[in-house]
Amino acid sequence: MTDMSVDAGRRPRPRRSSPTLLASLALLILLGVLAVGIVLTQQQAKSHVQSSFALRGTASAQAVSTYLNEQASREREAANRYLASPRVSPTSLAIVATTLGSAGALVLDDSGHVLATAPATARLQGQLLAPNLPDLGVAEQGQVGVSGIVTSPVTGISATSIAVSFHTPHGTRVISADYPASGLALDALVDHAISYPQHEVYLTDGHGQIIAASPKVFGSTLGAADPWLVTAARQSSNGPVPGATTPTTFTAAGVPGTTWRMLIAVPNSRLYASIAGWTRYIPWVIFGLVTMLGVLIVVLFARLLADRARLSALSRRMERNAQTDSLTGLYNRRALTEHLTRAAARARRHEEPLSVLMIDLDRFKQTNDTYGHDAGDQVLCTVADCLREALRTEDVYGRWGGDEFLVVLPHTEAEGASAAAERLRAAARGVELSEIGLADGISLCVGTATGVHTSPHDLVGEAD
C-alpha cells in the first residue's frame, strides 16, 4: 500500500552528529589547547626566570673564584720575584704584602716551618702552622688555599688568607697573605651580583660567617643576619624562603676551589615582575576574546544551519503540497503523471506489463446536490481510504480530478488489474454512509488498461 506518508515504510536512519555539536566540540578542544598552552607558557616563563636567577648565582660565585685565583697568581708572581733568596727578610715580605694590599703575610720553607712574617713576629719564627691552618696544607700540595674568616696568626685580627706555593732554588715555599674580611674588593663583586633594587646577597665561608654582604649587615654570621635564609639554604640550593616577611626566592652556589658560598635572595615581586601584573593577564584577555569570537562563530553557524534546515523543510513541504491533493492526502494529477511516466519507461525497458485503473464515482453529483459539498468531500475521503486498504505497497494511486481517481499498477497483467478493480469495488460497497444516503456503500465505475509499450497517455485514455 502506498500513501503520502512516505516515511512510514522506511527504516529509521541512524542519527548523525549535529554539525553545531561538532563545531562546539572543536571550539572546546581549541580553547582547551589554548588554555593549556597559556598555563604551560607561563610556567615555562617562570622556570626560565628561576633558571636565569640560579645561573646568576653560579656566575657570581665563579666571578669570586676567578678573583681569588687572580689574587693567588699575583701572590705567586710577587713571591717568585722578591722572596726566592736563601733568607727572606721581613722588609721584603712587608713590601710584597703592601703591594698585594695585604694586612699581613708569612712565608713557609719547604718543610712547612715559618721562614718569615710581616709584620715581624718572633714567636712564629720556625713554627709549624699547617696542621692548624688548612689553607696552608692545601697550598703545600700545590693548590690555592683559601681560608674562611679566621684570626690571623700574624696580625691577630679577623681576616681571610690566600696561600700559594712557589718554587725557588732552595725548595718549594708557601706564601700566605691575610686580607680583611671586606678588603678583598669582594664587596664590589657582591654589590653587582644581582641587578634588582631589592635584594640580599651574602658571601660566606664554610662556617656561615659573612665575608661580604649587600646591603651591609651588622651581624657577623648569616644566622644572625637572616635565620630564615639559613634554614632554607640547608634544605636546598634554591627555592622559596619559608618564614620570610615577604615572599622571597633564593639561590645558593659554592665558590669553586673554596668552602665559600654565594647566597642571593630576591622578593618574588621583583624577581617575577616581568611575568606578573598586567603582563600575566594579557594572554588570558586574548583567550577571552578568542572564546567570545569562537562562541559567536558557533552561534552564527548554528543559526545558519537552522535557517538552512527551515528552508529545506519548507522546500520539502512545498514540494509535497505541489504533489498532494489537499482533500484526500493522495497524489494529485501532477504527481500521478510523473509516476506514470516513470512506470511506463520502466515497463518498456524491462518488457514488463503495466496496468492503469481509472475510477469514477457513481451518483457523486447527486450526493453533492442533495447533501452538500461536505458530504461529497466525505465520499472522496472514504474512497481514498478504500484505495489505501485494497491496493499493494508498490501501487501508486491518487486523485485525478473531481470524482476521478487513477491507479498505476506496475508489472501487473490484465487479470491482476481486474482483480484489483474488484477489490476496490468490494471495499467501496462495504462502506456504510447512511447519513448521506449511501447505506449500501459507494458505487464505483472502474476502467482498466494494460500494456507494455503503450504510452502513458494511451493507457489513461483506454482506461477512461
VOKEZA-916870 format. One line per 10 residues: number of its first residue (from 1); for each residue x, y, z of N, C-alpha, C. Coordinates in steps of 0.02 Angstrom, whole numbers. Layout:
NUM	X Y Z X Y Z X Y Z; ...;
END
This chain:
1	43 -59 0 0 0 0 44 61 0; 28 110 -43 66 172 -47 21 230 -30; 43 275 14 8 337 27 59 392 34; 34 450 51 80 506 55 123 507 117; 112 461 164 157 455 222 218 417 200; 262 450 164 317 416 130 368 387 178; 370 410 241 419 384 288 395 324 327; 329 305 317 301 252 359 336 186 348; 356 170 286 385 106 271 461 105 272; 492 161 290 565 163 291 593 148 360;
11	652 120 359 686 108 423 714 174 449; 713 183 515 741 246 541 815 250 526; 837 308 502 908 317 488 947 328 552; 1009 304 554 1049 318 614 1062 392 619; 1060 416 680 1070 487 692 1142 507 676; 1147 562 642 1213 589 629 1228 644 679; 1292 652 692 1312 704 739 1294 772 711; 1266 813 753 1247 880 732 1309 921 715; 1310 956 657 1367 999 641 1380 1051 694; 1325 1077 725 1334 1126 778 1370 1095 838;
21	1351 1031 854 1384 997 910 1457 985 894; 1472 965 833 1541 954 813 1581 1019 816; 1550 1073 793 1584 1138 795 1596 1160 868; 1548 1146 912 1556 1164 982 1612 1123 1014; 1613 1058 997 1667 1016 1024 1735 1039 998; 1738 1056 934 1801 1081 906 1823 1145 941; 1774 1190 955 1791 1252 990 1815 1237 1060; 1782 1191 1095 1803 1174 1162 1874 1145 1162; 1888 1101 1113 1955 1072 1109 2006 1127 1096; 1990 1172 1049 2036 1227 1034 2048 1271 1095;
31	1994 1288 1130 2002 1330 1189 2041 1294 1243; 2029 1228 1250 2067 1189 1299 2141 1189 1283; 2156 1180 1218 2227 1181 1197 2259 1249 1211; 2221 1303 1195 2247 1370 1207 2258 1382 1282; 2210 1361 1323 2217 1371 1396 2277 1333 1423; 2284 1270 1401 2342 1231 1424 2407 1263 1399; 2405 1288 1337 2464 1321 1310 2483 1383 1350; 2432 1423 1370 2446 1483 1410 2476 1463 1478; 2445 1413 1510 2470 1391 1575 2542 1366 1569; 2554 1323 1519 2622 1296 1509 2672 1352 1493;
41	2650 1400 1451 2695 1455 1434 2713 1496 1495; 2663 1510 1537 2677 1548 1598 2721 1509 1646; 2710 1443 1650 2754 1402 1691 2825 1401 1664; 2831 1396 1597 2897 1397 1566 2932 1464 1578; 2892 1519 1574 2921 1584 1586 2947 1589 1658; 2908 1562 1705 2929 1563 1775 2991 1520 1784; 2992 1461 1752 3051 1418 1757 3112 1452 1726; 3101 1489 1672 3157 1524 1640 3185 1577 1687; 3140 1614 1721 3163 1664 1769 3203 1631 1825; 3177 1575 1850 3212 1540 1904 3280 1514 1881;
51	3282 1487 1819 3346 1462 1793 3396 1519 1785; 3372 1575 1758 3417 1632 1749 3441 1658 1817; 3397 1656 1867 3415 1678 1934 3469 1632 1964; 3458 1566 1957 3508 1519 1982 3574 1526 1944; 3570 1537 1879 3631 1547 1839 3668 1609 1860; 3630 1661 1880 3662 1722 1904 3702 1708 1968; 3674 1668 2012 3710 1650 2073 3773 1610 2058; 3767 1563 2011 3826 1523 1992 3880 1567 1960; 3858 1613 1916 3906 1658 1883 3940 1703 1934; 3903 1727 1984 3933 1769 2035 3984 1731 2076;
61	3968 1668 2093 4015 1627 2130 4078 1614 2089; 4069 1603 2024 4126 1592 1980 4169 1655 1974; 4136 1713 1975 4174 1776 1973 4217 1784 2035; 4191 1765 2093 4230 1768 2154 4290 1720 2150; 4277 1659 2124 4331 1611 2117 4385 1637 2070; 4363 1668 2016 4412 1696 1968 4454 1750 2001; 4421 1792 2041 4459 1845 2076 4510 1814 2124; 4490 1764 2161 4536 1733 2209 4595 1701 2173; 4582 1669 2117 4636 1638 2079 4684 1692 2050; 4655 1748 2028 4698 1802 2004 4740 1831 2060;
71	4710 1837 2119 4748 1862 2177 4803 1813 2195; 4787 1748 2190 4838 1697 2205 4895 1701 2154; 4878 1713 2091 4930 1720 2040 4975 1780 2054; 4945 1835 2076 4985 1894 2094 5032 1878 2152; 5007 1840 2201 5050 1821 2258 5109 1779 2233; 5095 1731 2191 5149 1687 2167 5200 1727 2126; 5175 1771 2084 5221 1811 2043 5266 1856 2086; 5235 1888 2136 5274 1932 2181 5323 1890 2223; 5302 1832 2245 5347 1789 2286 5405 1765 2245; 5392 1744 2183 5447 1721 2140 5498 1777 2128;
81	5474 1839 2125 5519 1894 2109 5558 1918 2171; 5526 1920 2230 5558 1953 2288 5573 1905 2346; 5547 1844 2345 5555 1801 2404 5590 1736 2389; 5632 1735 2336 5665 1673 2317 5737 1669 2344; 5759 1719 2381 5828 1719 2408 5833 1669 2466; 5894 1648 2484 5902 1599 2538 5869 1623 2603; 5877 1688 2617 5846 1715 2677 5794 1767 2656; 5736 1763 2685 5682 1810 2670 5678 1860 2727; 5690 1922 2712 5688 1974 2764 5617 1998 2774; 5600 2016 2836 5533 2044 2848 5519 2105 2806;
91	5571 2142 2789 5561 2203 2748 5537 2185 2678; 5571 2136 2648 5550 2114 2580 5479 2087 2582; 5463 2049 2633 5396 2020 2638 5344 2075 2649; 5363 2127 2688 5316 2182 2700 5302 2219 2636; 5355 2228 2594 5344 2261 2529 5296 2221 2486; 5306 2155 2485 5260 2112 2446 5189 2117 2473; 5181 2115 2539 5114 2119 2569 5081 2184 2552; 5119 2239 2555 5091 2305 2539 5070 2308 2466; 5113 2279 2423 5095 2278 2351 5030 2239 2339; 5021 2186 2376 4961 2145 2367 4900 2173 2402;
101	4908 2224 2444 4853 2251 2482 4836 2209 2542; 4886 2171 2567 4876 2125 2622 4893 2159 2688; 4857 2142 2740 4871 2169 2807 4930 2134 2839; 4945 2073 2819 5000 2035 2847 5013 1974 2805; 5073 1946 2809 5091 1888 2768 5144 1847 2804; 5150 1785 2782 5203 1742 2807 5226 1697 2752; 5288 1671 2760 5317 1626 2712 5340 1564 2749; 5323 1505 2720 5345 1441 2747 5401 1413 2704; 5448 1379 2736 5501 1347 2696 5476 1281 2670; 5521 1244 2637 5499 1181 2606 5481 1127 2656;
111	5495 1139 2720 5475 1091 2771 5412 1111 2807; 5384 1170 2789 5321 1192 2819 5330 1236 2879; 5392 1254 2898 5403 1297 2955 5405 1370 2933; 5386 1415 2979 5383 1486 2964 5454 1511 2950; 5462 1541 2891 5527 1568 2872 5531 1643 2886; 5473 1678 2876 5472 1750 2890 5399 1771 2895; 5388 1827 2931 5321 1856 2937 5326 1931 2928; 5269 1961 2908 5265 2034 2903 5196 2055 2925; 5192 2096 2978 5249 2120 3017 5286 2064 3053; 5348 2077 3070 5390 2026 3101 5360 2005 3167;
121	5355 1939 3177 5328 1910 3239 5375 1855 3260; 5415 1871 3311 5468 1825 3332 5440 1758 3356; 5382 1758 3388 5356 1696 3417 5336 1645 3363; 5325 1670 3301 5305 1623 3248 5364 1595 3210; 5424 1622 3221 5482 1601 3183 5495 1526 3195; 5498 1488 3141 5512 1416 3146 5453 1374 3165; 5394 1405 3175 5335 1367 3195 5307 1327 3136; 5274 1270 3153 5241 1228 3103 5166 1243 3107; 5140 1282 3060 5071 1307 3064 5021 1268 3021; 5045 1230 2972 4999 1197 2926 4947 1152 2960;
131	4965 1115 3014 4913 1072 3046 4855 1112 3073; 4866 1176 3092 4812 1216 3121 4777 1261 3069; 4807 1271 3011 4779 1314 2960 4772 1273 2895; 4713 1246 2881 4703 1201 2823 4723 1233 2757; 4716 1299 2749 4734 1330 2685 4808 1324 2671; 4850 1323 2724 4922 1314 2715 4937 1243 2691; 4901 1194 2719 4910 1125 2697 4891 1116 2625; 4836 1149 2603 4816 1145 2533 4869 1175 2488; 4897 1232 2509 4949 1265 2469 5011 1221 2464; 5030 1186 2517 5088 1142 2516 5080 1086 2464;
141	5018 1069 2448 5004 1017 2399 5000 1045 2328; 5017 1109 2320 5020 1139 2254 4956 1172 2231; 4906 1176 2273 4842 1207 2254 4836 1275 2289; 4785 1312 2268 4771 1376 2300 4731 1364 2364; 4758 1386 2421 4723 1377 2484 4689 1441 2505; 4622 1438 2515 4583 1496 2535 4549 1480 2600; 4562 1521 2651 4531 1508 2716 4464 1544 2721; 4428 1527 2773 4370 1566 2791 4393 1625 2833; 4346 1653 2871 4366 1708 2915 4397 1677 2978; 4461 1691 2987 4498 1664 3043 4537 1721 3076;
151	4562 1707 3136 4606 1756 3170 4677 1746 3143; 4704 1799 3112 4770 1794 3081 4823 1781 3133; 4866 1730 3124 4920 1718 3173 4973 1774 3171; 4972 1814 3118 5023 1867 3111 4999 1932 3142; 4936 1952 3122 4911 2017 3145 4863 2011 3203; 4835 1952 3214 4787 1943 3269 4718 1971 3255; 4704 1990 3193 4638 2017 3175 4601 1965 3132; 4533 1974 3128 4494 1929 3086 4508 1944 3012; 4524 1893 2975 4541 1903 2905 4532 1837 2868; 4537 1842 2802 4540 1783 2760 4609 1781 2729;
161	4633 1722 2715 4700 1717 2687 4699 1676 2623; 4747 1694 2579 4757 1657 2516 4828 1633 2516; 4837 1567 2511 4903 1538 2515 4918 1501 2450; 4979 1511 2423 5001 1476 2363 5074 1455 2372; 5093 1404 2336 5162 1382 2337 5200 1413 2279; 5266 1421 2287 5307 1447 2233 5375 1412 2238; 5406 1403 2182 5468 1365 2179 5529 1412 2180; 5579 1392 2218 5641 1430 2224 5699 1381 2217; 5760 1407 2206 5818 1362 2205 5829 1326 2271; 5796 1350 2323 5806 1322 2389 5747 1279 2411;
171	5706 1260 2365 5649 1217 2380 5582 1254 2370; 5529 1217 2377 5462 1245 2368 5440 1280 2432; 5420 1342 2425 5397 1381 2483 5322 1398 2474; 5293 1422 2528 5222 1442 2528 5217 1512 2554; 5181 1554 2519 5165 1621 2543 5090 1624 2559; 5074 1652 2616 5004 1660 2637 4994 1733 2655; 4947 1766 2621 4933 1837 2633 4864 1843 2665; 4860 1886 2716 4797 1898 2751 4764 1960 2724; 4696 1955 2717 4657 2011 2693 4598 2022 2739; 4582 2085 2753 4522 2097 2794 4461 2065 2761;
181	4411 2049 2801 4352 2013 2776 4318 2051 2719; 4320 2118 2722 4289 2158 2669 4341 2196 2629; 4402 2172 2631 4455 2209 2598 4482 2175 2536; 4449 2124 2510 4474 2089 2452 4441 2114 2387; 4413 2173 2391 4375 2200 2334 4315 2156 2317; 4298 2112 2365 4241 2068 2353 4175 2105 2362; 4177 2161 2398 4115 2199 2407 4086 2220 2340; 4130 2240 2294 4106 2261 2228 4074 2203 2190; 4105 2145 2195 4076 2086 2161 4008 2068 2191; 4003 2073 2256 3940 2057 2289 3886 2109 2272;
191	3907 2174 2271 3858 2226 2255 3829 2219 2185; 3870 2192 2139 3848 2186 2069 3825 2115 2052; 3815 2074 2103 3793 2005 2091 3723 2002 2062; 3680 2050 2080 3611 2050 2057 3590 2121 2044; 3546 2131 1995 3528 2199 1974 3461 2222 2004; 3426 2180 2040 3362 2200 2068 3373 2251 2124; 3330 2303 2127 3340 2354 2179 3336 2325 2250; 3290 2279 2260 3282 2247 2325 3315 2178 2322; 3364 2166 2364 3399 2102 2363 3438 2092 2427; 3458 2031 2438 3505 2014 2491 3557 1967 2460;
201	3620 1987 2463 3674 1947 2437 3725 1937 2492; 3743 1874 2503 3792 1857 2556 3846 1813 2526; 3908 1829 2543 3964 1786 2529 3990 1761 2596; 3984 1696 2608 4000 1668 2674 4054 1615 2668; 4088 1603 2724 4136 1548 2724 4102 1484 2744; 4141 1431 2753 4112 1366 2767 4077 1361 2834; 4088 1409 2879 4056 1409 2945 3998 1459 2949; 3979 1487 2892 3923 1534 2891 3941 1605 2911; 4005 1620 2918 4025 1688 2934 4024 1730 2870; 4001 1792 2877 3991 1835 2819 4058 1867 2800;
211	4078 1854 2737 4138 1885 2710 4121 1952 2679; 4066 1955 2642 4042 2017 2612 3967 2011 2604; 3932 2068 2605 3859 2068 2600 3835 2131 2565; 3779 2125 2532 3746 2182 2501 3670 2175 2511; 3640 2222 2546 3669 2280 2579 3709 2260 2641; 3744 2306 2669 3786 2293 2727 3742 2270 2786; 3769 2224 2825 3734 2199 2884 3779 2206 2945; 3747 2206 3003 3785 2213 3064 3806 2146 3093; 3768 2094 3078 3786 2028 3104 3847 2000 3070; 3886 1961 3107 3947 1931 3078 3933 1864 3046;
221	3875 1834 3062 3858 1769 3034 3792 1774 2997; 3782 1728 2949 3720 1727 2911 3661 1710 2956; 3672 1668 3006 3618 1650 3052 3592 1710 3089; 3636 1756 3106 3615 1817 3141 3582 1866 3093; 3606 1869 3031 3580 1917 2983 3513 1895 2954; 3506 1831 2936 3444 1806 2905 3435 1733 2922; 3406 1718 2981 3398 1647 3001 3354 1607 2955; 3303 1640 2923 3259 1603 2878 3297 1580 2816; 3342 1621 2792 3382 1602 2734 3429 1545 2750; 3456 1545 2811 3500 1490 2832 3462 1424 2830;
231	3401 1425 2857 3360 1364 2859 3344 1339 2788; 3326 1386 2744 3310 1367 2675 3371 1340 2639; 3429 1371 2650 3490 1350 2615 3515 1283 2638; 3497 1263 2698 3516 1196 2723 3478 1141 2687; 3417 1157 2665 3373 1106 2635 3380 1103 2559; 3400 1158 2527 3403 1158 2454 3452 1212 2431; 3471 1208 2368 3516 1259 2340 3477 1316 2309; 3411 1309 2302 3370 1364 2276 3297 1349 2291; 3256 1402 2290 3185 1393 2303 3159 1449 2348; 3099 1441 2375 3070 1492 2418 3104 1494 2486;
241	3096 1550 2520 3123 1559 2588 3064 1556 2636; 3050 1497 2666 2993 1493 2712 3004 1538 2773; 2951 1572 2794 2955 1614 2853 2976 1685 2839; 2996 1701 2777 3016 1769 2761 2957 1816 2767; 2972 1879 2786 2919 1929 2794 2879 1939 2730; 2914 1943 2674 2882 1946 2609 2903 1885 2569; 2859 1859 2525 2878 1801 2485 2944 1813 2448; 2991 1768 2459 3059 1778 2434 3085 1713 2404; 3126 1719 2352 3159 1662 2321 3234 1671 2327; 3270 1616 2338 3342 1621 2347 3377 1571 2301;
251	3441 1582 2292 3485 1534 2258 3552 1535 2293; 3584 1478 2297 3649 1473 2330 3697 1433 2285; 3758 1455 2282 3808 1422 2240 3875 1423 2276; 3910 1367 2273 3976 1364 2304 4028 1398 2260; 4076 1430 2293 4132 1461 2257 4183 1407 2241; 4197 1392 2178 4243 1338 2161 4312 1348 2193; 4340 1293 2220 4406 1295 2250 4407 1319 2321; 4348 1333 2350 4344 1357 2419 4285 1324 2454; 4278 1341 2517 4219 1319 2555 4168 1375 2559; 4179 1427 2521 4134 1485 2523 4069 1470 2484;
261	4018 1511 2500 3955 1506 2465 3929 1576 2449; 3899 1582 2391 3865 1643 2370 3790 1631 2375; 3756 1672 2416 3684 1666 2426 3650 1731 2404; 3599 1724 2362 3562 1782 2337 3488 1770 2350; 3455 1820 2380 3383 1816 2394 3349 1879 2367; 3294 1869 2330 3258 1925 2299 3183 1915 2312; 3147 1969 2330 3074 1963 2339 3042 1941 2273; 2991 1899 2280 2957 1874 2220 2927 1930 2178; 2905 1984 2211 2875 2039 2174 2925 2071 2127; 2990 2067 2143 3042 2093 2099 3067 2040 2050;
271	3075 1979 2075 3102 1926 2033 3056 1911 1975; 2990 1909 1989 2942 1890 1937 2904 1950 1909; 2933 2009 1915 2899 2069 1892 2885 2067 1817; 2930 2036 1779 2922 2034 1706 2865 1989 1683; 2843 1943 1726 2789 1897 1707 2729 1904 1753; 2728 1957 1793 2673 1968 1840 2633 2030 1817; 2584 2049 1857 2544 2108 1841 2503 2098 1778; 2496 2153 1740 2456 2151 1679 2487 2104 1627; 2553 2098 1629 2585 2053 1581 2559 1982 1588; 2544 1963 1649 2520 1895 1660 2450 1885 1633;
281	2409 1939 1634 2339 1931 1615 2326 1944 1541; 2375 1972 1506 2364 1986 1434 2346 1923 1395; 2382 1866 1404 2362 1805 1367 2291 1783 1383; 2269 1793 1446 2201 1772 1464 2149 1819 1435; 2167 1884 1428 2121 1930 1395 2113 1910 1322; 2169 1893 1290 2165 1869 1221 2125 1805 1217; 2135 1761 1266 2097 1698 1269 2023 1712 1275; 2004 1762 1317 1934 1779 1323 1905 1806 1258; 1944 1847 1223 1921 1873 1159 1912 1817 1108; 1961 1771 1107 1955 1714 1061 1893 1672 1079;
291	1881 1663 1144 1822 1625 1165 1758 1658 1142; 1753 1724 1152 1693 1760 1130 1685 1755 1054; 1740 1764 1018 1736 1758 945 1715 1688 923; 1744 1637 956 1727 1568 940 1654 1553 953; 1629 1577 1012 1558 1566 1028 1513 1601 977; 1533 1662 959 1494 1699 909 1492 1662 843; 1549 1634 822 1552 1597 759 1507 1535 763; 1510 1499 820 1468 1439 828 1394 1458 827; 1377 1514 861 1307 1535 861 1284 1553 791; 1326 1590 755 1308 1608 686 1304 1545 642;
301	1349 1498 653 1348 1436 615 1284 1396 630; 1266 1394 695 1205 1358 714 1143 1392 684; 1144 1459 684 1088 1495 655 1084 1482 580; 1142 1481 547 1144 1467 475 1116 1398 461; 1137 1348 501 1112 1280 491 1037 1277 504; 1014 1313 556 942 1313 571 903 1344 513; 930 1399 486 896 1431 429 895 1384 368; 951 1350 357 953 1303 301 903 1246 312; 899 1222 375 852 1168 389 780 1190 379; 765 1252 401 697 1277 391 681 1285 317;
311	729 1312 280 718 1319 208 710 1252 174; 751 1202 196 745 1135 167 677 1104 183; 656 1112 247 591 1084 266 535 1119 228; 541 1186 221 490 1223 184 489 1200 111; 548 1189 83 551 1166 13 518 1098 6; 534 1052 54 502 986 50 427 991 59; 405 1034 105 334 1041 117 299 1069 55; 332 1118 24 303 1146 -37 301 1095 -93; 354 1054 -96 355 1002 -147 300 951 -135; 290 932 -70 236 885 -55 168 916 -72;
321	161 980 -54 97 1013 -68 84 1016 -143; 139 1025 -181 131 1028 -254 111 961 -283; 124 906 -247 109 839 -272 51 806 -235; 20 841 -188 -30 809 -146 -98 843 -154; -148 802 -156 -216 827 -156 -233 848 -85; -252 910 -76 -261 936 -8 -320 904 28; -370 878 -8 -429 849 25 -416 778 47; -391 736 3 -385 664 18 -316 644 44; -267 687 33 -199 670 53 -165 623 5; -195 608 -52 -165 565 -102 -126 608 -152;
331	-89 574 -197 -55 609 -250 -106 647 -292; -86 706 -317 -130 742 -363 -113 723 -435; -145 755 -483 -137 736 -553 -65 745 -577; -33 800 -555 36 813 -575 81 756 -552; 76 737 -488 119 684 -462 104 618 -496; 38 604 -508 20 542 -540 49 538 -611; 49 594 -646 77 596 -714 152 579 -712; 189 608 -663 260 594 -658 273 520 -643; 235 492 -596 243 421 -578 225 376 -637; 172 393 -670 151 352 -727 203 354 -783;
341	232 411 -795 283 417 -847 344 373 -830; 366 376 -767 423 335 -747 405 260 -750; 344 243 -728 324 172 -730 320 146 -801; 296 187 -848 291 166 -918 361 157 -947; 407 201 -931 475 195 -956 508 131 -929; 497 117 -865 525 56 -836 494 -6 -867; 429 -4 -880 396 -62 -911 424 -76 -981; 435 -23 -1020 464 -32 -1086 536 -60 -1081; 574 -35 -1034 645 -56 -1028 650 -129 -1007; 606 -151 -963 611 -219 -937 560 -267 -969;
351	523 -242 -1019 473 -284 -1053 423 -312 -1002; 398 -268 -959 351 -288 -908 283 -256 -922; 231 -290 -903 164 -261 -914 151 -205 -863; 113 -157 -883 93 -101 -840 18 -91 -848; -17 -87 -791 -90 -79 -793 -110 -14 -759; -167 13 -783 -193 75 -755 -267 65 -740; -290 91 -684 -361 91 -665 -385 163 -664; -439 176 -699 -472 241 -695 -538 231 -658; -545 267 -602 -603 256 -558 -647 318 -560; -710 306 -568 -759 360 -569 -815 343 -520;
361	-838 392 -482 -891 380 -431 -960 389 -463; -1003 340 -451 -1072 345 -475 -1112 390 -428; -1158 428 -455 -1205 470 -418 -1170 520 -372; -1108 540 -390 -1072 587 -347 -1105 656 -350; -1125 676 -410 -1157 742 -416 -1223 744 -377; -1258 687 -378 -1321 684 -341 -1309 692 -266; -1257 661 -241 -1241 667 -170 -1223 739 -153; -1184 771 -197 -1167 841 -185 -1229 886 -185; -1273 874 -234 -1332 916 -240 -1380 906 -182; -1386 843 -159 -1435 827 -106 -1408 843 -36;
371	-1346 824 -22 -1321 830 47 -1266 884 55; -1248 915 1 -1199 969 6 -1128 945 -9; -1085 996 -17 -1015 980 -36 -977 945 20; -997 957 82 -962 922 137 -973 847 131; -1033 827 112 -1047 756 103 -1006 729 45; -1001 769 -9 -960 747 -65 -887 739 -45; -862 785 -5 -792 779 19 -783 716 61; -834 701 102 -831 640 144 -826 578 100; -864 577 45 -863 520 0 -793 513 -31; -764 568 -53 -698 566 -84 -645 540 -35;
381	-649 563 27 -600 540 77 -610 466 93; -673 444 92 -687 373 105 -658 330 49; -666 352 -14 -638 315 -70 -562 312 -64; -532 367 -42 -459 367 -32 -438 314 18; -477 307 73 -462 255 122 -469 186 92; -518 177 49 -527 112 16 -467 96 -28; -441 146 -63 -381 135 -104 -322 112 -61; -313 145 -5 -257 127 39 -265 55 65; -328 35 76 -340 -31 105 -333 -86 53; -355 -74 -9 -361 -127 -58 -299 -137 -101;
391	-256 -87 -107 -201 -91 -153 -136 -113 -120; -87 -129 -163 -22 -154 -139 24 -96 -122; 80 -115 -90 129 -64 -70 160 -30 -131; 174 -70 -184 208 -42 -242 160 -5 -289; 95 -8 -277 47 27 -320 48 101 -304; 36 141 -357 34 214 -349 -36 237 -368; -65 279 -325 -133 300 -337 -143 371 -312; -195 403 -338 -210 471 -318 -273 496 -351; -287 560 -336 -348 591 -363 -331 624 -429; -366 601 -482 -352 626 -549 -387 693 -561;
401	-442 702 -528 -479 765 -534 -553 754 -523; -586 802 -488 -657 795 -474 -671 732 -434; -714 686 -464 -728 624 -430 -692 566 -463; -636 579 -497 -598 528 -532 -532 513 -494; -516 450 -491 -454 427 -460 -417 384 -511; -350 386 -507 -309 347 -553 -263 302 -511; -256 240 -534 -212 191 -500 -163 165 -551; -98 165 -534 -45 138 -577 -22 73 -545; -26 18 -584 -9 -48 -559 53 -73 -596; 114 -64 -570 175 -87 -604 175 -163 -611;
411	210 -188 -663 217 -259 -680 154 -299 -661; 96 -277 -688 32 -310 -674 -4 -325 -740; -23 -388 -749 -61 -409 -808 -134 -385 -804; -172 -396 -859 -242 -375 -860 -282 -410 -806; -268 -476 -794 -304 -512 -742 -293 -481 -674; -230 -462 -660 -216 -430 -596 -250 -363 -590; -255 -326 -645 -289 -262 -642 -363 -272 -628; -393 -323 -660 -464 -337 -647 -475 -357 -575; -430 -397 -548 -437 -418 -478 -431 -357 -432; -385 -312 -447 -379 -252 -406 -441 -209 -410;
421	-471 -206 -470 -533 -167 -478 -589 -197 -436; -593 -264 -435 -645 -296 -395 -634 -284 -320; -572 -284 -299 -558 -271 -227 -580 -200 -209; -568 -154 -254 -588 -85 -241 -664 -79 -236; -698 -110 -285 -771 -107 -284 -798 -137 -219; -769 -195 -200 -793 -228 -139 -781 -185 -78; -721 -154 -75 -706 -111 -17 -754 -52 -15; -769 -22 -73 -814 36 -75 -885 16 -57; -907 -44 -81 -975 -66 -64 -981 -81 10; -928 -98 42 -932 -115 113 -935 -55 158;
431	-931 4 130 -933 65 171 -1006 84 183; -1022 105 244 -1090 125 261 -1090 199 277; -1127 238 235 -1133 310 245 -1207 328 242; -1245 301 289 -1319 309 289 -1338 382 294; -1299 422 330 -1318 492 342 -1318 534 278; -1284 508 226 -1284 545 162 -1314 501 106; -1358 455 126 -1395 416 77 -1356 360 44; -1300 337 74 -1261 283 44 -1256 224 93; -1316 199 112 -1318 143 159 -1289 80 129; -1291 74 64 -1264 13 30 -1193 24 6;
441	-1159 75 29 -1090 88 10 -1085 133 -50; -1025 139 -75 -1011 184 -131 -1004 143 -194; -1038 164 -246 -1036 128 -310 -981 159 -353; -935 116 -378 -879 139 -418 -885 112 -488; -861 152 -535 -853 129 -604 -779 128 -618; -751 69 -632 -679 60 -640 -663 37 -710; -620 75 -744 -596 55 -810 -523 34 -805; -504 -18 -842 -436 -44 -838 -404 -42 -907; -337 -36 -906 -298 -39 -968 -231 -68 -951; -204 -111 -996 -140 -144 -984 -98 -140 -1048;
451	-34 -130 -1041 10 -128 -1098 82 -133 -1077; 127 -142 -1127 199 -145 -1114 233 -86 -1147; 219 -77 -1211 249 -22 -1249 199 34 -1261; 146 36 -1221 95 87 -1230 115 150 -1194; 100 206 -1224 119 271 -1194 72 284 -1135; 94 324 -1087 52 341 -1030 -14 372 -1051; -13 415 -1102 -73 449 -1124 -124 398 -1152; -99 349 -1190 -144 299 -1218 -173 254 -1164; -132 237 -1114 -157 194 -1060 -213 229 -1023; -203 293 -1006 -255 329 -971 -318 337 -1012;
461	-307 352 -1077 -365 359 -1121 -404 295 -1127; -369 238 -1133 -403 174 -1139 -440 157 -1074; -410 168 -1016 -443 153 -953 -503 199 -944; -497 262 -966 -551 310 -958 -610 291 -1002;
END
